[in-house]
Amino acid sequence: MSDVLIAGGGPAGWALARACARRGLATTLVDAAPRAPWRSTYGAWADELPGLPAEVIASAPGATVAFGTREHRLDRGYLVLDNAGLRSWLTAAPVTVVTGRVAHAEHGRHGSTVVLADDRRLATAVVVDASGRNRVLSGGPPGGRRAEQTAYGLVLLAADAERLVPGASDTAVFMDWRDGSPSFRYLLPLGDGSVLVEETSLAHRPGVPVDRLAARLRTRLAAAGLRPHGREERVRIALDVPLPGRGAVVPFGVAAGLVHPATGYSVATALRLAPRVAAALAGAFEAGPAAAVRAARRTLWTAEARAVHSLRQYGLRALRRMSAAELAEFFDLFFALPAPVQQAYTSGREDLPGTAAAMARLFRAAPPTLRARLAGRRTNTIR
Protein backbone atom coordinates (compact mmCIF):
# COMPACT_ATOMS: atom_id res chain seq x y z
CA MET A 1 0.00 0.00 0.00
CA SER A 2 1.34 3.41 -0.93
CA ASP A 3 0.94 6.62 1.02
CA VAL A 4 0.15 8.64 -2.13
CA LEU A 5 -0.94 7.39 -5.55
CA ILE A 6 -0.82 9.89 -8.42
CA ALA A 7 -2.82 9.25 -11.58
CA GLY A 8 -1.07 11.00 -14.46
CA GLY A 9 2.53 11.08 -15.67
CA GLY A 10 2.81 14.57 -17.13
CA PRO A 11 5.01 17.30 -15.65
CA ALA A 12 2.44 18.16 -12.96
CA GLY A 13 2.03 14.56 -11.82
CA TRP A 14 5.76 13.96 -11.75
CA ALA A 15 6.43 17.25 -9.95
CA LEU A 16 4.12 16.22 -7.12
CA ALA A 17 5.41 12.64 -7.11
CA ARG A 18 8.97 13.92 -6.70
CA ALA A 19 7.95 16.31 -3.95
CA CYS A 20 6.01 13.63 -2.06
CA ALA A 21 8.88 11.13 -2.29
CA ARG A 22 11.30 13.76 -1.01
CA ARG A 23 9.00 14.20 2.00
CA GLY A 24 9.36 10.51 2.79
CA LEU A 25 5.93 9.46 1.54
CA ALA A 26 5.72 6.11 -0.26
CA THR A 27 4.62 7.33 -3.67
CA THR A 28 3.18 5.50 -6.68
CA LEU A 29 2.59 7.08 -10.09
CA VAL A 30 0.22 5.44 -12.60
CA ASP A 31 0.13 6.32 -16.27
CA ALA A 32 -0.86 4.49 -19.44
CA ALA A 33 2.48 5.41 -21.07
CA PRO A 34 4.74 6.64 -18.26
CA ARG A 35 7.85 6.89 -20.45
CA ALA A 36 6.26 8.54 -23.48
CA PRO A 37 8.02 11.80 -24.35
CA TRP A 38 6.29 15.07 -23.53
CA ARG A 39 5.53 16.67 -26.89
CA SER A 40 4.45 20.14 -25.84
CA THR A 41 6.81 23.09 -25.61
CA TYR A 42 6.75 24.60 -22.12
CA GLY A 43 7.66 28.24 -21.66
CA ALA A 44 7.74 30.13 -18.37
CA TRP A 45 8.75 33.43 -16.90
CA ALA A 46 12.19 33.05 -15.33
CA ASP A 47 11.08 34.76 -12.10
CA GLU A 48 8.43 32.07 -11.60
CA LEU A 49 10.98 29.25 -11.42
CA PRO A 50 14.15 30.48 -9.73
CA GLY A 51 16.85 27.93 -9.05
CA LEU A 52 16.06 25.47 -11.83
CA PRO A 53 19.06 23.27 -12.66
CA ALA A 54 20.74 24.07 -15.97
CA GLU A 55 19.75 20.77 -17.57
CA VAL A 56 16.07 21.70 -17.25
CA ILE A 57 16.45 24.85 -19.37
CA ALA A 58 16.57 24.47 -23.16
CA SER A 59 17.00 28.18 -23.80
CA ALA A 60 16.96 31.49 -21.97
CA PRO A 61 16.54 34.08 -24.74
CA GLY A 62 18.48 37.29 -24.35
CA ALA A 63 15.38 39.44 -24.85
CA THR A 64 11.63 39.20 -24.40
CA VAL A 65 9.34 41.33 -26.55
CA ALA A 66 5.64 41.70 -27.20
CA PHE A 67 3.73 43.56 -29.87
CA GLY A 68 0.31 45.12 -29.69
CA THR A 69 0.46 47.63 -32.50
CA ARG A 70 4.06 48.45 -31.56
CA GLU A 71 7.05 46.81 -29.94
CA HIS A 72 7.42 46.48 -26.17
CA ARG A 73 10.72 45.34 -24.64
CA LEU A 74 9.79 43.44 -21.49
CA ASP A 75 11.88 43.63 -18.37
CA ARG A 76 11.30 39.96 -17.53
CA GLY A 77 13.33 36.95 -18.60
CA TYR A 78 11.68 34.02 -20.32
CA LEU A 79 12.66 30.35 -20.33
CA VAL A 80 11.99 27.39 -22.58
CA LEU A 81 12.09 24.14 -20.63
CA ASP A 82 14.03 21.14 -21.89
CA ASN A 83 11.50 18.32 -21.71
CA ALA A 84 14.05 15.52 -21.46
CA GLY A 85 15.98 17.41 -18.80
CA LEU A 86 12.79 18.23 -16.92
CA ARG A 87 11.73 14.59 -16.96
CA SER A 88 15.16 13.43 -15.79
CA TRP A 89 15.14 15.93 -12.93
CA LEU A 90 11.60 15.13 -11.81
CA THR A 91 11.95 11.35 -12.07
CA ALA A 92 15.17 11.16 -10.04
CA ALA A 93 13.19 10.21 -6.94
CA PRO A 94 12.15 6.89 -5.33
CA VAL A 95 8.73 6.64 -6.96
CA THR A 96 7.04 3.37 -7.89
CA VAL A 97 5.82 3.57 -11.49
CA VAL A 98 2.86 1.46 -12.64
CA THR A 99 1.93 1.23 -16.30
CA GLY A 100 -1.83 1.13 -16.64
CA ARG A 101 -4.98 3.08 -17.40
CA VAL A 102 -6.89 4.30 -14.36
CA ALA A 103 -10.61 3.48 -14.45
CA HIS A 104 -11.97 4.68 -11.12
CA ALA A 105 -11.28 4.82 -7.40
CA GLU A 106 -13.09 3.48 -4.35
CA HIS A 107 -12.77 5.42 -1.11
CA GLY A 108 -13.07 4.32 2.48
CA ARG A 109 -12.35 5.69 5.91
CA HIS A 110 -8.84 4.29 6.06
CA GLY A 111 -7.76 4.79 2.48
CA SER A 112 -8.63 4.24 -1.15
CA THR A 113 -8.33 1.67 -3.89
CA VAL A 114 -7.54 2.74 -7.44
CA VAL A 115 -8.92 0.32 -10.01
CA LEU A 116 -7.19 0.04 -13.38
CA ALA A 117 -8.84 -0.78 -16.69
CA ASP A 118 -7.44 -4.32 -16.52
CA ASP A 119 -9.00 -4.78 -13.06
CA ARG A 120 -5.75 -4.46 -11.11
CA ARG A 121 -6.39 -2.83 -7.73
CA LEU A 122 -3.87 -0.52 -6.06
CA ALA A 123 -4.32 0.37 -2.38
CA THR A 124 -3.27 3.81 -1.18
CA ALA A 125 -3.97 6.24 1.59
CA VAL A 126 -4.31 9.35 -0.62
CA VAL A 127 -5.29 9.59 -4.30
CA VAL A 128 -4.13 12.47 -6.52
CA ASP A 129 -5.75 13.16 -9.87
CA ALA A 130 -3.13 14.65 -12.22
CA SER A 131 -4.85 13.40 -15.37
CA GLY A 132 -5.26 16.84 -16.93
CA ARG A 133 -8.47 18.02 -18.52
CA ASN A 134 -9.88 14.45 -18.45
CA ARG A 135 -10.05 14.53 -14.63
CA VAL A 136 -10.51 10.77 -14.58
CA LEU A 137 -10.78 10.58 -10.78
CA SER A 138 -12.29 13.97 -9.96
CA GLY A 139 -15.47 14.40 -11.92
CA GLY A 140 -14.55 13.79 -15.55
CA PRO A 141 -14.07 16.36 -18.32
CA PRO A 142 -15.96 19.60 -17.70
CA GLY A 143 -19.27 19.67 -19.52
CA GLY A 144 -20.57 22.25 -21.95
CA ARG A 145 -18.65 24.55 -24.25
CA ARG A 146 -15.48 25.86 -22.65
CA ALA A 147 -13.43 28.94 -23.38
CA GLU A 148 -10.29 27.63 -25.02
CA GLN A 149 -6.89 28.81 -26.16
CA THR A 150 -5.82 26.99 -29.32
CA ALA A 151 -2.61 27.14 -31.33
CA TYR A 152 -0.76 25.54 -34.18
CA GLY A 153 3.02 25.64 -34.28
CA LEU A 154 5.81 24.82 -36.70
CA VAL A 155 9.58 24.82 -36.22
CA LEU A 156 11.75 27.05 -38.41
CA LEU A 157 15.48 27.40 -38.77
CA ALA A 158 16.59 30.37 -36.70
CA ALA A 159 17.79 32.23 -39.79
CA ASP A 160 14.34 31.87 -41.34
CA ALA A 161 12.57 33.04 -38.20
CA GLU A 162 14.66 36.23 -38.38
CA ARG A 163 12.67 37.10 -41.50
CA LEU A 164 9.48 37.12 -39.43
CA VAL A 165 10.87 39.03 -36.44
CA PRO A 166 14.43 40.42 -36.57
CA GLY A 167 16.39 39.00 -33.63
CA ALA A 168 14.05 36.01 -33.27
CA SER A 169 17.00 33.62 -32.93
CA ASP A 170 17.61 35.00 -29.41
CA THR A 171 14.30 36.68 -28.60
CA ALA A 172 11.17 35.29 -27.01
CA VAL A 173 8.20 36.92 -28.73
CA PHE A 174 5.46 36.61 -26.15
CA MET A 175 2.80 37.74 -28.61
CA ASP A 176 2.62 39.64 -31.88
CA TRP A 177 -0.69 41.26 -32.86
CA ARG A 178 0.65 43.77 -35.38
CA ASP A 179 -1.02 42.56 -38.57
CA GLY A 180 -4.62 42.89 -37.37
CA SER A 181 -5.26 39.15 -37.52
CA PRO A 182 -7.67 37.65 -34.94
CA SER A 183 -4.80 35.38 -33.82
CA PHE A 184 -1.27 36.30 -32.72
CA ARG A 185 2.18 34.86 -33.29
CA TYR A 186 4.26 33.38 -30.46
CA LEU A 187 7.95 32.70 -31.20
CA LEU A 188 10.39 30.80 -28.99
CA PRO A 189 14.06 29.99 -29.67
CA LEU A 190 14.45 26.32 -28.79
CA GLY A 191 18.18 26.39 -28.05
CA ASP A 192 19.16 24.10 -30.93
CA GLY A 193 19.33 26.58 -33.81
CA SER A 194 15.59 26.49 -34.43
CA VAL A 195 12.58 28.59 -33.45
CA LEU A 196 9.02 27.52 -32.74
CA VAL A 197 6.40 29.84 -34.23
CA GLU A 198 2.80 29.33 -33.18
CA GLU A 199 -0.35 30.89 -34.56
CA THR A 200 -2.38 31.33 -31.39
CA SER A 201 -6.02 32.12 -30.70
CA LEU A 202 -6.15 33.74 -27.27
CA ALA A 203 -9.63 32.78 -26.09
CA HIS A 204 -12.78 31.66 -27.87
CA ARG A 205 -15.75 29.56 -26.78
CA PRO A 206 -15.42 27.01 -28.22
CA GLY A 207 -11.84 27.29 -29.35
CA VAL A 208 -10.92 28.23 -32.91
CA PRO A 209 -10.26 24.95 -34.78
CA VAL A 210 -6.56 24.15 -34.81
CA ASP A 211 -6.74 23.31 -38.51
CA ARG A 212 -7.88 26.87 -39.23
CA LEU A 213 -4.87 28.23 -37.37
CA ALA A 214 -2.63 25.76 -39.22
CA ALA A 215 -3.88 27.03 -42.58
CA ARG A 216 -3.34 30.63 -41.47
CA LEU A 217 0.23 29.95 -40.33
CA ARG A 218 1.15 27.96 -43.44
CA THR A 219 -0.21 30.73 -45.65
CA ARG A 220 1.79 33.28 -43.67
CA LEU A 221 5.02 31.28 -43.98
CA ALA A 222 4.48 30.58 -47.67
CA ALA A 223 4.01 34.29 -48.34
CA ALA A 224 7.37 34.91 -46.70
CA GLY A 225 8.99 32.12 -48.70
CA LEU A 226 9.64 30.03 -45.59
CA ARG A 227 9.45 26.27 -45.16
CA PRO A 228 9.03 24.43 -41.83
CA HIS A 229 12.15 22.73 -40.52
CA GLY A 230 10.75 20.10 -38.16
CA ARG A 231 7.82 19.00 -36.08
CA GLU A 232 4.38 20.53 -35.73
CA GLU A 233 2.62 21.32 -32.47
CA ARG A 234 -1.13 21.39 -31.84
CA VAL A 235 -2.47 23.07 -28.70
CA ARG A 236 -5.91 23.14 -27.09
CA ILE A 237 -6.20 24.48 -23.54
CA ALA A 238 -9.45 24.89 -21.60
CA LEU A 239 -9.27 28.22 -19.77
CA ASP A 240 -12.35 27.96 -17.57
CA VAL A 241 -12.22 24.50 -16.00
CA PRO A 242 -14.32 24.67 -12.81
CA LEU A 243 -12.40 24.76 -9.57
CA PRO A 244 -12.59 21.55 -7.54
CA GLY A 245 -15.31 21.19 -4.97
CA ARG A 246 -15.21 18.84 -2.03
CA GLY A 247 -14.07 15.30 -2.62
CA ALA A 248 -11.94 12.38 -1.49
CA VAL A 249 -9.29 13.00 -4.18
CA VAL A 250 -6.61 15.67 -4.40
CA PRO A 251 -6.69 17.18 -7.91
CA PHE A 252 -3.44 18.64 -9.19
CA GLY A 253 -2.22 20.46 -12.28
CA VAL A 254 -4.79 21.11 -14.99
CA ALA A 255 -7.24 18.78 -13.19
CA ALA A 256 -7.13 21.19 -10.23
CA GLY A 257 -7.93 24.24 -12.35
CA LEU A 258 -4.36 25.59 -12.22
CA VAL A 259 -4.52 26.95 -15.80
CA HIS A 260 -4.22 30.74 -15.84
CA PRO A 261 -7.48 31.91 -17.45
CA ALA A 262 -5.80 34.70 -19.43
CA THR A 263 -2.51 33.10 -20.48
CA GLY A 264 -3.17 29.34 -20.56
CA TYR A 265 -0.07 28.62 -18.48
CA SER A 266 -0.05 25.95 -15.77
CA VAL A 267 3.24 24.02 -15.73
CA ALA A 268 5.25 26.62 -13.82
CA THR A 269 2.43 26.91 -11.28
CA ALA A 270 2.41 23.13 -10.78
CA LEU A 271 6.19 23.07 -10.33
CA ARG A 272 5.98 25.84 -7.73
CA LEU A 273 3.04 24.36 -5.84
CA ALA A 274 4.19 20.73 -5.73
CA PRO A 275 6.50 21.11 -2.70
CA ARG A 276 3.82 23.02 -0.77
CA VAL A 277 1.15 20.41 -1.49
CA ALA A 278 3.53 17.57 -0.58
CA ALA A 279 4.36 19.32 2.69
CA ALA A 280 0.66 19.68 3.48
CA LEU A 281 0.07 15.97 2.81
CA ALA A 282 3.03 14.91 4.92
CA GLY A 283 2.13 17.28 7.75
CA ALA A 284 -1.41 15.96 8.08
CA PHE A 285 -0.72 12.34 7.20
CA GLU A 286 -0.75 10.94 10.74
CA ALA A 287 -4.24 12.39 11.26
CA GLY A 288 -5.54 10.10 8.52
CA PRO A 289 -6.18 10.13 4.78
CA ALA A 290 -9.17 12.48 4.95
CA ALA A 291 -7.20 15.05 6.93
CA ALA A 292 -4.30 14.83 4.47
CA VAL A 293 -6.63 15.36 1.51
CA ARG A 294 -8.24 18.39 3.19
CA ALA A 295 -4.84 19.89 3.97
CA ALA A 296 -3.66 19.50 0.39
CA ARG A 297 -6.83 21.00 -1.03
CA ARG A 298 -6.61 24.00 1.31
CA THR A 299 -3.03 24.55 0.19
CA LEU A 300 -3.97 24.39 -3.48
CA TRP A 301 -6.85 26.82 -3.26
CA THR A 302 -6.46 29.33 -0.46
CA ALA A 303 -9.03 32.09 -0.09
CA GLU A 304 -6.58 34.49 -1.75
CA ALA A 305 -5.98 32.14 -4.69
CA ARG A 306 -9.72 31.71 -5.24
CA ALA A 307 -10.27 35.48 -5.19
CA VAL A 308 -7.44 36.06 -7.69
CA HIS A 309 -8.83 33.29 -9.89
CA SER A 310 -12.22 35.01 -9.93
CA LEU A 311 -10.59 38.27 -11.05
CA ARG A 312 -8.66 36.43 -13.75
CA GLN A 313 -11.88 34.81 -14.97
CA TYR A 314 -13.40 38.28 -15.20
CA GLY A 315 -10.38 39.29 -17.27
CA LEU A 316 -10.91 36.28 -19.54
CA ARG A 317 -14.51 37.32 -20.18
CA ALA A 318 -13.35 40.85 -21.00
CA LEU A 319 -10.79 39.54 -23.49
CA ARG A 320 -13.47 37.47 -25.21
CA ARG A 321 -15.54 40.63 -25.74
CA MET A 322 -12.78 42.36 -27.71
CA SER A 323 -12.23 42.56 -31.44
CA ALA A 324 -8.78 41.89 -32.90
CA ALA A 325 -8.03 45.62 -33.05
CA GLU A 326 -9.14 46.06 -29.45
CA LEU A 327 -6.96 43.16 -28.32
CA ALA A 328 -3.91 44.79 -29.90
CA GLU A 329 -4.80 48.06 -28.17
CA PHE A 330 -5.36 46.30 -24.87
CA PHE A 331 -1.97 44.61 -24.95
CA ASP A 332 -0.26 47.87 -25.86
CA LEU A 333 -1.66 49.18 -22.58
CA PHE A 334 -0.81 46.04 -20.62
CA PHE A 335 2.81 45.87 -21.76
CA ALA A 336 3.26 49.57 -21.05
CA LEU A 337 2.64 48.84 -17.35
CA PRO A 338 5.67 48.54 -15.05
CA ALA A 339 7.10 45.01 -14.93
CA PRO A 340 6.04 44.38 -11.29
CA VAL A 341 2.45 45.24 -12.21
CA GLN A 342 2.51 42.88 -15.20
CA GLN A 343 4.04 40.20 -13.00
CA ALA A 344 1.30 40.56 -10.40
CA TYR A 345 -1.36 39.75 -12.99
CA THR A 346 0.44 36.99 -14.90
CA SER A 347 2.15 35.28 -11.95
CA GLY A 348 0.76 36.51 -8.63
CA ARG A 349 -1.55 33.58 -8.00
CA GLU A 350 -2.29 34.65 -4.41
CA ASP A 351 -1.52 38.35 -4.82
CA LEU A 352 -5.02 39.76 -4.55
CA PRO A 353 -3.98 43.41 -4.01
CA GLY A 354 -1.47 43.25 -6.89
CA THR A 355 -3.94 41.62 -9.28
CA ALA A 356 -6.70 44.09 -8.46
CA ALA A 357 -4.29 47.02 -8.79
CA ALA A 358 -3.10 45.82 -12.21
CA MET A 359 -6.67 45.54 -13.46
CA ALA A 360 -7.56 48.97 -12.05
CA ARG A 361 -4.55 50.59 -13.74
CA LEU A 362 -5.51 49.07 -17.06
CA PHE A 363 -9.06 50.30 -16.70
CA ARG A 364 -7.96 53.84 -15.92
CA ALA A 365 -5.55 53.88 -18.88
CA ALA A 366 -8.06 52.50 -21.39
CA PRO A 367 -9.91 54.76 -23.86
CA PRO A 368 -13.73 54.84 -23.57
CA THR A 369 -14.51 52.10 -26.10
CA LEU A 370 -12.03 49.67 -24.58
CA ARG A 371 -13.11 50.64 -21.08
CA ALA A 372 -16.64 49.61 -22.04
CA ARG A 373 -15.39 46.11 -22.92
CA LEU A 374 -13.49 45.89 -19.64
CA ALA A 375 -16.58 47.01 -17.76
CA GLY A 376 -18.59 44.13 -19.23
CA ARG A 377 -20.60 45.75 -21.99
CA ARG A 378 -21.63 43.12 -24.52
CA THR A 379 -21.24 43.64 -28.26
CA ASN A 380 -21.47 41.45 -31.32
CA THR A 381 -17.74 40.71 -30.97
CA ILE A 382 -18.27 38.38 -28.00
CA ARG A 383 -17.00 34.88 -28.61
C-alpha positions, 0 to 999 in steps of 0.5 A: 500500500502506498501513502500517495498514488498519483494518476497521471505522468505529465510534468504536474504529476511527476512534480508532485510525485517527486515532492512527495517522495522527497517528503518521505511518503511512499509514492506511486505514479500510474500512467498508461504510457509513463515513459512517453516523451512530452511533446508540448513546448513549455515556456515560463517566466524566469522569475516564476521558477528560480533555481532550476538546474541548468539541464532543465532549461533548453534556452533562456533568450536574451530578450523578451518582446511583445507587440500590440500595434508596436514593440514592447521590450519586457523587463522579464526573462523568459525560459523554454524548458528542456523536456528531457531534462525536466523529466530526468530531474523530476523522475530522479526520486524513489517513486514506484511507477505502474503502467496502466490506465486508471478506471476509477477509485473506491474510497473508504475511511482508512484509504482508497483503492484505485482500479485500473482498466485491466481490473488491477487494484492498487491500495493507497492512503491518498489519491491524486488526480493529475490526469489533466483536462480528463479529470478521470478521478475527480469528476470527468471532463468539464461539460458544456462549451469551454473557453479555449486557447488553441494554437498551431506551431511549426519549427523554423530554422533560426535564420528563417525566423529572423525574417518574421521578427528580426532578432528572433534567434535569441528573442522570445516573442510573447505575442505579436498582434501587429497585422490585425489578424484575430490570432497572434504569433508566439515565437520561442528559440528552442536552443538548438538553432531552431525557433518555434512559431505558433499561430495562437487564438487567445480565447474563444468559446469554443476554441478556434479549430486548430486546422484553421490556425494551421492554414493561417500559419502555413499561408503566412510562412508561404508568403514569406517564402519560408518552409518548416524545418521540423515538427508541428505542435497542436495546442488546445487548452481549456481556460475555464475549467471549474475549480474543484469542490469537495471530494476524497481525491486531491486534484493537481495540475490542470485537473485542479484548475491551475490553468491561468485563465488569461494566459493558458499557463499551468506548468510553472504553477504546478512546479511551484506548488508541488512542494507546498502540497507535498508538505501539506500531505506529509504534515497531516498524514498521521491524522488520517487520509481524509485530513491529508486530503483536506490539507492539500486541497486547502493549500492548493486553493487558499481564499486568496488564490480563489479570489485572484482566480475570480478576477482572472476569470473576469479578465478572460470574459473581458478579453473574449468581448474584444475585437482583434483591433481592441486586443492589440490596443489592450496589450499595448496598454498592458505591456506599457505597465511597469514590470512588477504590475505585469508580474502581479497579474500573470504570476501573482496567483495569491496576490489579490492586491497586486492583481486588483491594482493591475486591473484597475490601472488598465481600466484607468488607462483605457480609452472609452470604447475599450473601457466599455469592454473591460466594464462588461458591456456586450457587443457582437464581438463576444465569442 
